[in-house]
């Protein structure tokens, strides 16, 4: 019984501080890295389950599918790493603002501009 209690006590502790990755839902063949990475201090993935603006798409779906970006939860900082390895520090703290900041940054990137235009076109309908 003591062993069972020890296991039940230590398993939750082992996951504290670990980065949890929500993988990108699409990958690109244009760079050495097939996707961008959003590192965020947010640890609760459900915060990315709210709908993006006036769409039926969740924040994590928009980031992971439309903008080829994985999400690393519980990271030490909020940062976007582009497919070419460039790092952008992010100032936003909550999931919606981070999503908007990521979209804004990606829309100014060479390949990201095309992704942004396609995303806007899809959401006009």
GIZIUR-V316257 format. One record per backbone hydrogen bond with DSSP energy under -1.0 kcal/mol. NH is the residue of the N-H (numbers start at 1). CO is the residue of the C=O. If there is no record, write none. Layout:
((NH;CO) (NH;CO))
This chain:
((5;1) (6;2) (7;3) (8;4) (9;5) (10;6) (11;7) (14;10) (15;11) (18;15) (20;73) (22;71) (25;64) (28;34) (36;68) (37;81) (38;70) (39;79) (40;72) (47;44) (48;45) (49;46) (52;57) (55;52) (59;50) (60;48) (62;58) (63;59) (64;60) (65;61) (67;62) (69;63) (70;36) (71;22) (72;38) (73;20) (74;42) (75;40) (79;39) (80;88) (81;37) (82;86) (85;82) (88;80) (90;78) (98;94) (99;95) (100;96) (101;97) (102;98) (103;99) (104;100) (105;101) (106;102) (107;103) (108;105) (109;106) (113;109) (115;111) (116;112) (117;113) (118;114) (119;115) (120;116) (121;117) (122;118) (123;119) (124;121))
